[in-house]
Amino acid sequence: MTQNVLQREAPHLPQMAALVVLLTVAGFGVSLEAPFHWDDYDIILPTRALRSLRSVPDFFRPGYWVSTGSPRLRPYRPVRETYFTLLFNAFGESAAGWHAANLVLHAANALLLYLFIVGLLRSRRVAACAAALFAAHPMHVEAVVWVKNAGELLAFLFAMISGLLFLVCLFEWDLLPARTERSRIVLCALSAFAFVVAICAKESAVVLPAILVLGALFCPRAKRRNAAKFGGALLIFSVVVVTAYGGVQLGRFSDAGVNPAFKASAGRSVSIRFAHSVETVWRYGRLMALPLGSHAWHSPLSRPAGMNRPAMWILTVAGSLILGGALWLSGRSRGFLFGFWWTFLGLAPVANFIAYNAGRPVAEQRVYFPSAGWCLLLGMALTTSRRAGRALLLILVVIFTALSVSGSLSWNDRRQLWVRSIRYSPRVAGALCNLGNIYNDREWRRLAQQHYEAAARYDPGSSQIQNNIGAGLERAGDLDKAIRHYRRALDLKPDYAKARHNLARALIELGRLAEAKKDLDRILKRQPEYVPALLSRADILGRRDRIEEAVTDLRLALKVEPHHVDALYMLGRAYHVQHRHKEALDYYDKAIAVEPDFAPAYAGRGRCLASLGRTRAALASLKKAVQLDPDQIEARRALAQIYSLMNRHAESAAHYRACLDLAVKERMPLPERVNLLRLMARELGYAGLKKKARAAWRRLLRSAPEDPEALEALGPEPEH
């Protein structure tokens, strides 16, 4: 043997690549028509930092993550954030581009899995079977189709790169062209670096070192000394990395309050934890082995009281029999041994033995990493008989692909996604709540209310459900009911920062600024660097003309998140109010540099330039704001004022008319609408458009019958 694994497989890679791409597109290609979903609207779309490549260094600072809300929703995953930033700059908010990128990642993962198994087992047939099953597996729908789960795909990608480099160092060092000790150290360092990148994409890659050390068992006897040396070094390095990463994550939880999972696990007996782990592993194992009915939200894990239930003993006995059978097969084949332990170790991060996560949903995305081991086991089994194995493989691939298409299609429509989920798991409160939100958005109020009530009935003790119901009602414009649900969420969980911030924002909308500020102060007392609360409090302080205090909050927000476009814009606006125009322009320009299509920054910049007398530059900036966002009322009002000063009264009236339409659409207070109508009528009169001006004055009198300017403009009614 004179070639390493990459050289040996080079002639076969085009065919294998074509196969995995075909299976990926066949099973998941329909997702190109899918929109963004669910957590995408919390994690991706509203996160301004993702829109600028300048934010990438910030993602690796633990301080950045303090401002991102719940650590359960946004744990420390800087590589995933970097990937999202690249996609934002490539595709913007076009969901098709994001889905296409996930398809590319999944196909690449299947191909890397093929190379890894070939390098480890020296069996092209087993590797091809495993890669084909992995590419088509229907339990990968959630990981591939749901944009925010790209972290799972990235973790697997870099884990396989790390594994391939490790195998080359371990088995085929003597086959490399340059065999100096320095080159070996570089390859090992690259393998270690890829592992760090994988774990920073998602923590599911934490089991990779254990899997690679098991792979060292396949090392030829003559090279076992090197295997022991490199395997030991890998274990030591991985312990250091995992400890450091765990410290960052625990710090992330402590910054947001104690992790309820760890708090709950602290007082649980070994019996309860073992029972919970048995149920968890059993349910995820069933998803891999019988991948039927893929849907978005499976029933949550139960809250077992220990091993005193017959069902737990049945699961334990069944699991023990499966484990015994796997070990017996492993004695006959080291490939079976490796596949079994890959599957089992891959489930370790979600086994819930350390953190008691009862009540959390079973998520299909979490089987992505362990399913590679399961597909290897299936590949080993199918290749024991050449003719029958091929037929069975073909049948399995066809079934898997059909199930993947069925699951992927449900993600193409938001309503259908949750209807399917409720059909398979009818008592999941979160799915019912999400479907209620969709009905709310479509103004199907009665259906929305029915689903909200069902969600609250099935999970009355969930603060998250109460918060989600409140958010749905707020979008529907029912702020009073939304506030009641936010308060219920806080009764259940007083330190729930997101619910308290939502409550504060609803109170601000109702003009109850003093109450809102109290809630924001409470959040910031516990989490002083929580950026959303800092921005909301700055908004309140600005409305109360306490500009210096608002500036202090905004500066702290920018210290935590230097490229937060809303904070940059708000600080520019605060300086503009203080007539510090040069500083205001500086911050408006910084906001535009972070997000070139941010219309409010162009509007603020235009108003600031107008204050400095730079009319031409002001017009250009304000026109850009209106071009980016035709509903930008502040930009239109400023344009109307500038055109009026330039005696271009018809154009001024047109912009006031647009402002008036927006004010009606947004249900602004009546005095504001009357004032806009008055300004429009004046400009129409100055432009010589007398009929239109009189019509505007008559319209104003319908809203304000005693308005003296309108009465004077129309004059006395003619006698008949």
MOJODA-V183847 format. One record per residue. N is the residue number from 1. RES is the residue in one small letter. SS is DSSP state (h for helix, s for strand, l for the rest). OMEGA is omega as a letter, one per 30 degrees, with the letter a starting at -180 (999 if undefined). Layout:
n:N res:RES ss:SS omega:OMEGA
n:N res:RES ss:SS omega:OMEGA
This chain:
n:1 res:m ss:l omega:a
n:2 res:t ss:l omega:a
n:3 res:q ss:l omega:l
n:4 res:n ss:l omega:a
n:5 res:v ss:h omega:a
n:6 res:l ss:h omega:l
n:7 res:q ss:h omega:a
n:8 res:r ss:h omega:a
n:9 res:e ss:h omega:a
n:10 res:a ss:h omega:l
n:11 res:p ss:h omega:a
n:12 res:h ss:h omega:a
n:13 res:l ss:h omega:l
n:14 res:p ss:h omega:l
n:15 res:q ss:h omega:a
n:16 res:m ss:h omega:l
n:17 res:a ss:h omega:l
n:18 res:a ss:h omega:a
n:19 res:l ss:h omega:a
n:20 res:v ss:h omega:l
n:21 res:v ss:h omega:l
n:22 res:l ss:h omega:a
n:23 res:l ss:h omega:l
n:24 res:t ss:h omega:a
n:25 res:v ss:h omega:a
n:26 res:a ss:h omega:a
n:27 res:g ss:h omega:a
n:28 res:f ss:h omega:a
n:29 res:g ss:h omega:l
n:30 res:v ss:h omega:a
n:31 res:s ss:h omega:l
n:32 res:l ss:h omega:l
n:33 res:e ss:h omega:a
n:34 res:a ss:l omega:l
n:35 res:p ss:l omega:l
n:36 res:f ss:l omega:a
n:37 res:h ss:l omega:l
n:38 res:w ss:l omega:a
n:39 res:d ss:l omega:l
n:40 res:d ss:h omega:a
n:41 res:y ss:h omega:l
n:42 res:d ss:h omega:a
n:43 res:i ss:h omega:a
n:44 res:i ss:l omega:a
n:45 res:l ss:l omega:a
n:46 res:p ss:l omega:a
n:47 res:t ss:l omega:a
n:48 res:r ss:h omega:a
n:49 res:a ss:h omega:a
n:50 res:l ss:h omega:a
n:51 res:r ss:h omega:a
n:52 res:s ss:l omega:l
n:53 res:l ss:h omega:l
n:54 res:r ss:h omega:a
n:55 res:s ss:h omega:a
n:56 res:v ss:h omega:l
n:57 res:p ss:h omega:a
n:58 res:d ss:h omega:a
n:59 res:f ss:h omega:a
n:60 res:f ss:l omega:l
n:61 res:r ss:l omega:l
n:62 res:p ss:h omega:a
n:63 res:g ss:h omega:l
n:64 res:y ss:h omega:a
n:65 res:w ss:h omega:l
n:66 res:v ss:h omega:a
n:67 res:s ss:h omega:a
n:68 res:t ss:h omega:l
n:69 res:g ss:l omega:a
n:70 res:s ss:l omega:l
n:71 res:p ss:l omega:l
n:72 res:r ss:l omega:l
n:73 res:l ss:l omega:a
n:74 res:r ss:l omega:l
n:75 res:p ss:l omega:a
n:76 res:y ss:l omega:l
n:77 res:r ss:l omega:a
n:78 res:p ss:h omega:a
n:79 res:v ss:h omega:l
n:80 res:r ss:h omega:l
n:81 res:e ss:h omega:l
n:82 res:t ss:h omega:l
n:83 res:y ss:h omega:l
n:84 res:f ss:h omega:l
n:85 res:t ss:h omega:l
n:86 res:l ss:h omega:l
n:87 res:l ss:h omega:l
n:88 res:f ss:h omega:a
n:89 res:n ss:h omega:l
n:90 res:a ss:h omega:a
n:91 res:f ss:h omega:a
n:92 res:g ss:l omega:a
n:93 res:e ss:l omega:l
n:94 res:s ss:l omega:a
n:95 res:a ss:h omega:a
n:96 res:a ss:h omega:l
n:97 res:g ss:h omega:l
n:98 res:w ss:h omega:l
n:99 res:h ss:h omega:l
n:100 res:a ss:h omega:l
n:101 res:a ss:h omega:l
n:102 res:n ss:h omega:l
n:103 res:l ss:h omega:l
n:104 res:v ss:h omega:l
n:105 res:l ss:h omega:a
n:106 res:h ss:h omega:l
n:107 res:a ss:h omega:l
n:108 res:a ss:h omega:l
n:109 res:n ss:h omega:l
n:110 res:a ss:h omega:l
n:111 res:l ss:h omega:l
n:112 res:l ss:h omega:l
n:113 res:l ss:h omega:l
n:114 res:y ss:h omega:a
n:115 res:l ss:h omega:a
n:116 res:f ss:h omega:a
n:117 res:i ss:h omega:l
n:118 res:v ss:h omega:a
n:119 res:g ss:h omega:a
n:120 res:l ss:h omega:a
n:121 res:l ss:h omega:a
n:122 res:r ss:l omega:a
n:123 res:s ss:l omega:a
n:124 res:r ss:h omega:a
n:125 res:r ss:h omega:l
n:126 res:v ss:h omega:a
n:127 res:a ss:h omega:a
n:128 res:a ss:h omega:l
n:129 res:c ss:h omega:a
n:130 res:a ss:h omega:a
n:131 res:a ss:h omega:l
n:132 res:a ss:h omega:l
n:133 res:l ss:h omega:l
n:134 res:f ss:h omega:a
n:135 res:a ss:h omega:a
n:136 res:a ss:h omega:a
n:137 res:h ss:l omega:a
n:138 res:p ss:h omega:l
n:139 res:m ss:h omega:l
n:140 res:h ss:h omega:a
n:141 res:v ss:h omega:a
n:142 res:e ss:h omega:a
n:143 res:a ss:h omega:a
n:144 res:v ss:h omega:a
n:145 res:v ss:h omega:a
n:146 res:w ss:l omega:a
n:147 res:v ss:h omega:a
n:148 res:k ss:h omega:a
n:149 res:n ss:h omega:l
n:150 res:a ss:h omega:l
n:151 res:g ss:h omega:l
n:152 res:e ss:h omega:a
n:153 res:l ss:h omega:l
n:154 res:l ss:h omega:l
n:155 res:a ss:h omega:l
n:156 res:f ss:h omega:a
n:157 res:l ss:h omega:a
n:158 res:f ss:h omega:l
n:159 res:a ss:h omega:l
n:160 res:m ss:h omega:l
n:161 res:i ss:h omega:l
n:162 res:s ss:h omega:a
n:163 res:g ss:h omega:l
n:164 res:l ss:h omega:l
n:165 res:l ss:h omega:l
n:166 res:f ss:h omega:l
n:167 res:l ss:h omega:l
n:168 res:v ss:h omega:l
n:169 res:c ss:h omega:a
n:170 res:l ss:h omega:a
n:171 res:f ss:h omega:a
n:172 res:e ss:l omega:a
n:173 res:w ss:h omega:a
n:174 res:d ss:h omega:l
n:175 res:l ss:h omega:l
n:176 res:l ss:l omega:a
n:177 res:p ss:l omega:a
n:178 res:a ss:l omega:a
n:179 res:r ss:l omega:l
n:180 res:t ss:l omega:l
n:181 res:e ss:h omega:l
n:182 res:r ss:h omega:l
n:183 res:s ss:h omega:l
n:184 res:r ss:h omega:l
n:185 res:i ss:h omega:l
n:186 res:v ss:h omega:l
n:187 res:l ss:h omega:l
n:188 res:c ss:h omega:l
n:189 res:a ss:h omega:l
n:190 res:l ss:h omega:l
n:191 res:s ss:h omega:l
n:192 res:a ss:h omega:l
n:193 res:f ss:h omega:l
n:194 res:a ss:h omega:l
n:195 res:f ss:h omega:l
n:196 res:v ss:h omega:l
n:197 res:v ss:h omega:a
n:198 res:a ss:h omega:a
n:199 res:i ss:h omega:l
n:200 res:c ss:h omega:l
n:201 res:a ss:h omega:l
n:202 res:k ss:l omega:a
n:203 res:e ss:h omega:l
n:204 res:s ss:h omega:l
n:205 res:a ss:h omega:a
n:206 res:v ss:h omega:a
n:207 res:v ss:h omega:a
n:208 res:l ss:h omega:a
n:209 res:p ss:h omega:l
n:210 res:a ss:h omega:l
n:211 res:i ss:h omega:a
n:212 res:l ss:h omega:l
n:213 res:v ss:h omega:l
n:214 res:l ss:h omega:l
n:215 res:g ss:h omega:l
n:216 res:a ss:h omega:l
n:217 res:l ss:h omega:a
n:218 res:f ss:h omega:a
n:219 res:c ss:l omega:l
n:220 res:p ss:l omega:a
n:221 res:r ss:h omega:a
n:222 res:a ss:h omega:a
n:223 res:k ss:h omega:a
n:224 res:r ss:h omega:l
n:225 res:r ss:h omega:l
n:226 res:n ss:h omega:l
n:227 res:a ss:h omega:l
n:228 res:a ss:h omega:a
n:229 res:k ss:h omega:a
n:230 res:f ss:h omega:l
n:231 res:g ss:h omega:l
n:232 res:g ss:h omega:l
n:233 res:a ss:h omega:l
n:234 res:l ss:h omega:a
n:235 res:l ss:h omega:a
n:236 res:i ss:h omega:l
n:237 res:f ss:h omega:a
n:238 res:s ss:h omega:l
n:239 res:v ss:h omega:l
n:240 res:v ss:h omega:a
n:241 res:v ss:h omega:a
n:242 res:v ss:h omega:l
n:243 res:t ss:h omega:l
n:244 res:a ss:h omega:l
n:245 res:y ss:h omega:l
n:246 res:g ss:h omega:l
n:247 res:g ss:h omega:l
n:248 res:v ss:h omega:a
n:249 res:q ss:h omega:l
n:250 res:l ss:h omega:l
n:251 res:g ss:h omega:l
n:252 res:r ss:h omega:l
n:253 res:f ss:h omega:a
n:254 res:s ss:h omega:l
n:255 res:d ss:h omega:a
n:256 res:a ss:l omega:a
n:257 res:g ss:l omega:a
n:258 res:v ss:l omega:l
n:259 res:n ss:l omega:a
n:260 res:p ss:h omega:l
n:261 res:a ss:h omega:l
n:262 res:f ss:h omega:l
n:263 res:k ss:h omega:a
n:264 res:a ss:h omega:a
n:265 res:s ss:h omega:a
n:266 res:a ss:h omega:a
n:267 res:g ss:l omega:a
n:268 res:r ss:l omega:l
n:269 res:s ss:l omega:l
n:270 res:v ss:h omega:l
n:271 res:s ss:h omega:a
n:272 res:i ss:h omega:a
n:273 res:r ss:h omega:l
n:274 res:f ss:h omega:l
n:275 res:a ss:h omega:a
n:276 res:h ss:h omega:l
n:277 res:s ss:h omega:l
n:278 res:v ss:h omega:a
n:279 res:e ss:h omega:a
n:280 res:t ss:h omega:a
n:281 res:v ss:h omega:a
n:282 res:w ss:h omega:a
n:283 res:r ss:h omega:l
n:284 res:y ss:h omega:l
n:285 res:g ss:h omega:l
n:286 res:r ss:h omega:l
n:287 res:l ss:h omega:a
n:288 res:m ss:h omega:a
n:289 res:a ss:h omega:l
n:290 res:l ss:l omega:a
n:291 res:p ss:l omega:a
n:292 res:l ss:l omega:l
n:293 res:g ss:l omega:l
n:294 res:s ss:l omega:l
n:295 res:h ss:l omega:a
n:296 res:a ss:l omega:a
n:297 res:w ss:l omega:l
n:298 res:h ss:l omega:l
n:299 res:s ss:l omega:a
n:300 res:p ss:s omega:l
n:301 res:l ss:l omega:a
n:302 res:s ss:l omega:l
n:303 res:r ss:l omega:a
n:304 res:p ss:l omega:l
n:305 res:a ss:l omega:a
n:306 res:g ss:l omega:a
n:307 res:m ss:l omega:a
n:308 res:n ss:l omega:l
n:309 res:r ss:l omega:l
n:310 res:p ss:h omega:a
n:311 res:a ss:h omega:a
n:312 res:m ss:h omega:l
n:313 res:w ss:h omega:l
n:314 res:i ss:h omega:l
n:315 res:l ss:h omega:a
n:316 res:t ss:h omega:l
n:317 res:v ss:h omega:l
n:318 res:a ss:h omega:l
n:319 res:g ss:h omega:l
n:320 res:s ss:h omega:l
n:321 res:l ss:h omega:l
n:322 res:i ss:h omega:l
n:323 res:l ss:h omega:l
n:324 res:g ss:h omega:l
n:325 res:g ss:h omega:l
n:326 res:a ss:h omega:l
n:327 res:l ss:h omega:l
n:328 res:w ss:h omega:l
n:329 res:l ss:h omega:a
n:330 res:s ss:h omega:l
n:331 res:g ss:h omega:l
n:332 res:r ss:h omega:a
n:333 res:s ss:l omega:l
n:334 res:r ss:h omega:l
n:335 res:g ss:h omega:l
n:336 res:f ss:h omega:l
n:337 res:l ss:h omega:a
n:338 res:f ss:h omega:l
n:339 res:g ss:h omega:a
n:340 res:f ss:h omega:a
n:341 res:w ss:h omega:l
n:342 res:w ss:h omega:l
n:343 res:t ss:h omega:a
n:344 res:f ss:h omega:l
n:345 res:l ss:h omega:l
n:346 res:g ss:h omega:l
n:347 res:l ss:l omega:a
n:348 res:a ss:h omega:a
n:349 res:p ss:h omega:a
n:350 res:v ss:h omega:a
n:351 res:a ss:l omega:l
n:352 res:n ss:l omega:l
n:353 res:f ss:l omega:a
n:354 res:i ss:l omega:a
n:355 res:a ss:l omega:a
n:356 res:y ss:l omega:a
n:357 res:n ss:l omega:l
n:358 res:a ss:l omega:a
n:359 res:g ss:l omega:l
n:360 res:r ss:l omega:a
n:361 res:p ss:s omega:l
n:362 res:v ss:l omega:a
n:363 res:a ss:l omega:a
n:364 res:e ss:h omega:a
n:365 res:q ss:h omega:a
n:366 res:r ss:h omega:l
n:367 res:v ss:h omega:a
n:368 res:y ss:h omega:a
n:369 res:f ss:h omega:a
n:370 res:p ss:h omega:a
n:371 res:s ss:h omega:l
n:372 res:a ss:h omega:l
n:373 res:g ss:h omega:l
n:374 res:w ss:h omega:l
n:375 res:c ss:h omega:l
n:376 res:l ss:h omega:l
n:377 res:l ss:h omega:l
n:378 res:l ss:h omega:l
n:379 res:g ss:h omega:l
n:380 res:m ss:h omega:a
n:381 res:a ss:h omega:a
n:382 res:l ss:h omega:a
n:383 res:t ss:l omega:l
n:384 res:t ss:l omega:l
n:385 res:s ss:l omega:a
n:386 res:r ss:h omega:a
n:387 res:r ss:h omega:a
n:388 res:a ss:h omega:a
n:389 res:g ss:h omega:l
n:390 res:r ss:h omega:l
n:391 res:a ss:h omega:l
n:392 res:l ss:h omega:l
n:393 res:l ss:h omega:l
n:394 res:l ss:h omega:l
n:395 res:i ss:h omega:a
n:396 res:l ss:h omega:a
n:397 res:v ss:h omega:l
n:398 res:v ss:h omega:l
n:399 res:i ss:h omega:l
n:400 res:f ss:h omega:a
n:401 res:t ss:h omega:l
n:402 res:a ss:h omega:l
n:403 res:l ss:h omega:l
n:404 res:s ss:h omega:l
n:405 res:v ss:h omega:l
n:406 res:s ss:h omega:l
n:407 res:g ss:h omega:a
n:408 res:s ss:h omega:a
n:409 res:l ss:h omega:a
n:410 res:s ss:h omega:l
n:411 res:w ss:l omega:a
n:412 res:n ss:l omega:a
n:413 res:d ss:l omega:a
n:414 res:r ss:h omega:a
n:415 res:r ss:h omega:a
n:416 res:q ss:h omega:l
n:417 res:l ss:h omega:a
n:418 res:w ss:h omega:l
n:419 res:v ss:h omega:l
n:420 res:r ss:h omega:a
n:421 res:s ss:h omega:a
n:422 res:i ss:h omega:l
n:423 res:r ss:h omega:a
n:424 res:y ss:h omega:a
n:425 res:s ss:l omega:a
n:426 res:p ss:l omega:a
n:427 res:r ss:l omega:l
n:428 res:v ss:l omega:a
n:429 res:a ss:h omega:a
n:430 res:g ss:h omega:l
n:431 res:a ss:h omega:l
n:432 res:l ss:h omega:l
n:433 res:c ss:h omega:l
n:434 res:n ss:h omega:l
n:435 res:l ss:h omega:l
n:436 res:g ss:h omega:l
n:437 res:n ss:h omega:l
n:438 res:i ss:h omega:l
n:439 res:y ss:h omega:l
n:440 res:n ss:h omega:l
n:441 res:d ss:h omega:l
n:442 res:r ss:l omega:l
n:443 res:e ss:l omega:l
n:444 res:w ss:l omega:a
n:445 res:r ss:h omega:a
n:446 res:r ss:h omega:l
n:447 res:l ss:h omega:l
n:448 res:a ss:h omega:a
n:449 res:q ss:h omega:l
n:450 res:q ss:h omega:a
n:451 res:h ss:h omega:l
n:452 res:y ss:h omega:a
n:453 res:e ss:h omega:l
n:454 res:a ss:h omega:l
n:455 res:a ss:h omega:l
n:456 res:a ss:h omega:a
n:457 res:r ss:h omega:a
n:458 res:y ss:h omega:a
n:459 res:d ss:l omega:a
n:460 res:p ss:l omega:a
n:461 res:g ss:l omega:a
n:462 res:s ss:l omega:l
n:463 res:s ss:h omega:a
n:464 res:q ss:h omega:l
n:465 res:i ss:h omega:l
n:466 res:q ss:h omega:l
n:467 res:n ss:h omega:a
n:468 res:n ss:h omega:l
n:469 res:i ss:h omega:l
n:470 res:g ss:h omega:l
n:471 res:a ss:h omega:l
n:472 res:g ss:h omega:l
n:473 res:l ss:h omega:l
n:474 res:e ss:h omega:l
n:475 res:r ss:h omega:l
n:476 res:a ss:l omega:l
n:477 res:g ss:l omega:a
n:478 res:d ss:l omega:a
n:479 res:l ss:h omega:a
n:480 res:d ss:h omega:l
n:481 res:k ss:h omega:l
n:482 res:a ss:h omega:a
n:483 res:i ss:h omega:l
n:484 res:r ss:h omega:a
n:485 res:h ss:h omega:l
n:486 res:y ss:h omega:l
n:487 res:r ss:h omega:l
n:488 res:r ss:h omega:l
n:489 res:a ss:h omega:a
n:490 res:l ss:h omega:l
n:491 res:d ss:h omega:l
n:492 res:l ss:h omega:a
n:493 res:k ss:l omega:a
n:494 res:p ss:l omega:a
n:495 res:d ss:l omega:a
n:496 res:y ss:l omega:a
n:497 res:a ss:h omega:a
n:498 res:k ss:h omega:l
n:499 res:a ss:h omega:l
n:500 res:r ss:h omega:l
n:501 res:h ss:h omega:l
n:502 res:n ss:h omega:l
n:503 res:l ss:h omega:a
n:504 res:a ss:h omega:l
n:505 res:r ss:h omega:l
n:506 res:a ss:h omega:l
n:507 res:l ss:h omega:l
n:508 res:i ss:h omega:l
n:509 res:e ss:h omega:l
n:510 res:l ss:l omega:l
n:511 res:g ss:l omega:a
n:512 res:r ss:l omega:a
n:513 res:l ss:h omega:a
n:514 res:a ss:h omega:l
n:515 res:e ss:h omega:a
n:516 res:a ss:h omega:a
n:517 res:k ss:h omega:l
n:518 res:k ss:h omega:l
n:519 res:d ss:h omega:l
n:520 res:l ss:h omega:l
n:521 res:d ss:h omega:a
n:522 res:r ss:h omega:l
n:523 res:i ss:h omega:a
n:524 res:l ss:h omega:l
n:525 res:k ss:h omega:l
n:526 res:r ss:h omega:a
n:527 res:q ss:l omega:a
n:528 res:p ss:l omega:a
n:529 res:e ss:l omega:l
n:530 res:y ss:l omega:a
n:531 res:v ss:h omega:l
n:532 res:p ss:h omega:l
n:533 res:a ss:h omega:l
n:534 res:l ss:h omega:a
n:535 res:l ss:h omega:a
n:536 res:s ss:h omega:l
n:537 res:r ss:h omega:l
n:538 res:a ss:h omega:l
n:539 res:d ss:h omega:l
n:540 res:i ss:h omega:a
n:541 res:l ss:h omega:l
n:542 res:g ss:h omega:l
n:543 res:r ss:h omega:l
n:544 res:r ss:l omega:l
n:545 res:d ss:l omega:l
n:546 res:r ss:l omega:a
n:547 res:i ss:h omega:a
n:548 res:e ss:h omega:l
n:549 res:e ss:h omega:l
n:550 res:a ss:h omega:l
n:551 res:v ss:h omega:l
n:552 res:t ss:h omega:l
n:553 res:d ss:h omega:a
n:554 res:l ss:h omega:l
n:555 res:r ss:h omega:l
n:556 res:l ss:h omega:l
n:557 res:a ss:h omega:l
n:558 res:l ss:h omega:l
n:559 res:k ss:h omega:l
n:560 res:v ss:h omega:a
n:561 res:e ss:l omega:a
n:562 res:p ss:l omega:a
n:563 res:h ss:l omega:l
n:564 res:h ss:l omega:a
n:565 res:v ss:h omega:l
n:566 res:d ss:h omega:l
n:567 res:a ss:h omega:l
n:568 res:l ss:h omega:a
n:569 res:y ss:h omega:a
n:570 res:m ss:h omega:l
n:571 res:l ss:h omega:l
n:572 res:g ss:h omega:l
n:573 res:r ss:h omega:l
n:574 res:a ss:h omega:l
n:575 res:y ss:h omega:l
n:576 res:h ss:h omega:l
n:577 res:v ss:h omega:l
n:578 res:q ss:l omega:a
n:579 res:h ss:l omega:l
n:580 res:r ss:l omega:a
n:581 res:h ss:h omega:a
n:582 res:k ss:h omega:l
n:583 res:e ss:h omega:l
n:584 res:a ss:h omega:l
n:585 res:l ss:h omega:a
n:586 res:d ss:h omega:a
n:587 res:y ss:h omega:l
n:588 res:y ss:h omega:l
n:589 res:d ss:h omega:l
n:590 res:k ss:h omega:l
n:591 res:a ss:h omega:l
n:592 res:i ss:h omega:l
n:593 res:a ss:h omega:l
n:594 res:v ss:h omega:a
n:595 res:e ss:l omega:a
n:596 res:p ss:l omega:a
n:597 res:d ss:l omega:a
n:598 res:f ss:l omega:a
n:599 res:a ss:h omega:a
n:600 res:p ss:h omega:l
n:601 res:a ss:h omega:l
n:602 res:y ss:h omega:l
n:603 res:a ss:h omega:l
n:604 res:g ss:h omega:l
n:605 res:r ss:h omega:l
n:606 res:g ss:h omega:l
n:607 res:r ss:h omega:l
n:608 res:c ss:h omega:l
n:609 res:l ss:h omega:l
n:610 res:a ss:h omega:l
n:611 res:s ss:h omega:l
n:612 res:l ss:l omega:l
n:613 res:g ss:l omega:a
n:614 res:r ss:l omega:a
n:615 res:t ss:h omega:a
n:616 res:r ss:h omega:l
n:617 res:a ss:h omega:l
n:618 res:a ss:h omega:l
n:619 res:l ss:h omega:a
n:620 res:a ss:h omega:a
n:621 res:s ss:h omega:a
n:622 res:l ss:h omega:l
n:623 res:k ss:h omega:l
n:624 res:k ss:h omega:l
n:625 res:a ss:h omega:a
n:626 res:v ss:h omega:l
n:627 res:q ss:h omega:l
n:628 res:l ss:h omega:a
n:629 res:d ss:l omega:a
n:630 res:p ss:l omega:l
n:631 res:d ss:l omega:a
n:632 res:q ss:l omega:a
n:633 res:i ss:h omega:a
n:634 res:e ss:h omega:l
n:635 res:a ss:h omega:a
n:636 res:r ss:h omega:l
n:637 res:r ss:h omega:l
n:638 res:a ss:h omega:l
n:639 res:l ss:h omega:l
n:640 res:a ss:h omega:a
n:641 res:q ss:h omega:a
n:642 res:i ss:h omega:l
n:643 res:y ss:h omega:l
n:644 res:s ss:h omega:l
n:645 res:l ss:h omega:l
n:646 res:m ss:l omega:a
n:647 res:n ss:l omega:l
n:648 res:r ss:l omega:a
n:649 res:h ss:h omega:l
n:650 res:a ss:h omega:l
n:651 res:e ss:h omega:l
n:652 res:s ss:h omega:l
n:653 res:a ss:h omega:l
n:654 res:a ss:h omega:l
n:655 res:h ss:h omega:l
n:656 res:y ss:h omega:l
n:657 res:r ss:h omega:l
n:658 res:a ss:h omega:l
n:659 res:c ss:h omega:a
n:660 res:l ss:h omega:l
n:661 res:d ss:h omega:l
n:662 res:l ss:h omega:l
n:663 res:a ss:h omega:l
n:664 res:v ss:h omega:a
n:665 res:k ss:h omega:a
n:666 res:e ss:l omega:l
n:667 res:r ss:l omega:l
n:668 res:m ss:l omega:a
n:669 res:p ss:l omega:a
n:670 res:l ss:h omega:l
n:671 res:p ss:h omega:l
n:672 res:e ss:h omega:l
n:673 res:r ss:h omega:l
n:674 res:v ss:h omega:l
n:675 res:n ss:h omega:l
n:676 res:l ss:h omega:l
n:677 res:l ss:h omega:l
n:678 res:r ss:h omega:a
n:679 res:l ss:h omega:l
n:680 res:m ss:h omega:a
n:681 res:a ss:h omega:l
n:682 res:r ss:h omega:a
n:683 res:e ss:h omega:l
n:684 res:l ss:h omega:l
n:685 res:g ss:h omega:l
n:686 res:y ss:h omega:a
n:687 res:a ss:l omega:a
n:688 res:g ss:l omega:l
n:689 res:l ss:l omega:a
n:690 res:k ss:h omega:a
n:691 res:k ss:h omega:l
n:692 res:k ss:h omega:l
n:693 res:a ss:h omega:l
n:694 res:r ss:h omega:l
n:695 res:a ss:h omega:l
n:696 res:a ss:h omega:l
n:697 res:w ss:h omega:l
n:698 res:r ss:h omega:l
n:699 res:r ss:h omega:l
n:700 res:l ss:h omega:a
n:701 res:l ss:h omega:l
n:702 res:r ss:h omega:l
n:703 res:s ss:h omega:a
n:704 res:a ss:l omega:a
n:705 res:p ss:l omega:a
n:706 res:e ss:l omega:a
n:707 res:d ss:l omega:a
n:708 res:p ss:h omega:a
n:709 res:e ss:h omega:l
n:710 res:a ss:h omega:l
n:711 res:l ss:h omega:l
n:712 res:e ss:h omega:a
n:713 res:a ss:h omega:a
n:714 res:l ss:h omega:a
n:715 res:g ss:l omega:a
n:716 res:p ss:l omega:l
n:717 res:e ss:l omega:l
n:718 res:p ss:l omega:l
n:719 res:e ss:l omega:l
n:720 res:h ss:l omega:999
